[in-house]
Amino acid sequence: MIPTRLTSKGIAFFLVAAAPFFFVSSRARAEHEHHRHQQIIVPGEDRFSPFALTIRSGDTVEWINMDTDDHTVVSDDFFNDAGHNGTDVLVPGTDSNGGQPGTFELTFHHHGTFVYYCRFHSHLDDSHQPVAPGPRGGIQGSKDPTLCDPAGTDTCDFGTPMMGVITVRGEDDDD
């Protein structure tokens, strides 16, 4: 026989038994709302924008390559302590991706620093710092035809190091 009315003891029992589920559900919802999706854009030039980004542990960062050229996200493991060591990912440009920007995502679960660079537009020097390609890095003052292509200009433009840094703050860090 199924009772047609709940007693006050039955209602109280139900509320006490169900309370942990409501707490867990609201806590999970609050945690989900806290974690954000941040973007780093490669505009139509060789740089990451923004250069520096501060996020919270649990946030996801998406790199979007809007340039026509391919670029990479390579971790500078000498300085990284926020995880994802060994990252070396090609992010296709619009020319090699059917006219669509290439994307790549990482979710950060540890506080610390994530230093990265594009291996096509930077390399690490002896101090593990990203520097621009070329014999002295960056724009060269005089042309050496053996180092530049195409020949015929007065300077060799190797650009600036294409790099960035993400600071991951822990849950308990002050704003």
WOGI-V49173 format. One record per residue. N is the residue number from 1. PHI is phi in whole degrees, -180 to 180 (999 if undefined). Layout:
# WOGI-V49173
((N | PHI) (N | PHI))
This chain:
# WOGI-V49173
((1 | 999) (2 | -101) (3 | -69) (4 | -94) (5 | -127) (6 | -87) (7 | -85) (8 | -63) (9 | -67) (10 | -66) (11 | -66) (12 | -62) (13 | -60) (14 | -60) (15 | -64) (16 | -68) (17 | -70) (18 | -87) (19 | -55) (20 | -60) (21 | -68) (22 | -67) (23 | -65) (24 | -63) (25 | -63) (26 | -71) (27 | -67) (28 | -63) (29 | -64) (30 | -66) (31 | -64) (32 | -64) (33 | -68) (34 | -69) (35 | -75) (36 | -112) (37 | -111) (38 | -100) (39 | -123) (40 | -121) (41 | -104) (42 | -102) (43 | -71) (44 | -73) (45 | -153) (46 | -86) (47 | -162) (48 | -100) (49 | -133) (50 | -78) (51 | -67) (52 | -119) (53 | -138) (54 | -113) (55 | -131) (56 | -104) (57 | -55) (58 | 100) (59 | -76) (60 | -109) (61 | -113) (62 | -117) (63 | -90) (64 | -123) (65 | -95) (66 | -92) (67 | -77) (68 | -75) (69 | -87) (70 | -72) (71 | -138) (72 | -129) (73 | -118) (74 | -121) (75 | -78) (76 | -93) (77 | -63) (78 | -64) (79 | -104) (80 | -76) (81 | -137) (82 | -102) (83 | 93) (84 | 67) (85 | -63) (86 | 85) (87 | -66) (88 | -156) (89 | -124) (90 | -82) (91 | -112) (92 | -64) (93 | -84) (94 | -65) (95 | -66) (96 | -102) (97 | -131) (98 | 63) (99 | 83) (100 | -102) (101 | -63) (102 | -80) (103 | -135) (104 | -154) (105 | -126) (106 | -136) (107 | -107) (108 | -103) (109 | -111) (110 | -123) (111 | -72) (112 | 144) (113 | -125) (114 | -124) (115 | -98) (116 | -142) (117 | -154) (118 | -96) (119 | -70) (120 | -80) (121 | -125) (122 | -159) (123 | -148) (124 | -90) (125 | -85) (126 | -64) (127 | -97) (128 | 67) (129 | -99) (130 | -67) (131 | -130) (132 | -69) (133 | -62) (134 | 110) (135 | -65) (136 | -124) (137 | 75) (138 | 74) (139 | -77) (140 | -93) (141 | -76) (142 | -131) (143 | -83) (144 | -119) (145 | -58) (146 | -75) (147 | -103) (148 | -118) (149 | -145) (150 | -85) (151 | -74) (152 | 117) (153 | -106) (154 | -83) (155 | -132) (156 | -103) (157 | -98) (158 | -95) (159 | 77) (160 | -113) (161 | -64) (162 | -88) (163 | -152) (164 | -161) (165 | -143) (166 | -118) (167 | -102) (168 | -106) (169 | -91) (170 | -77) (171 | -60) (172 | -96) (173 | -67) (174 | -73) (175 | -77))
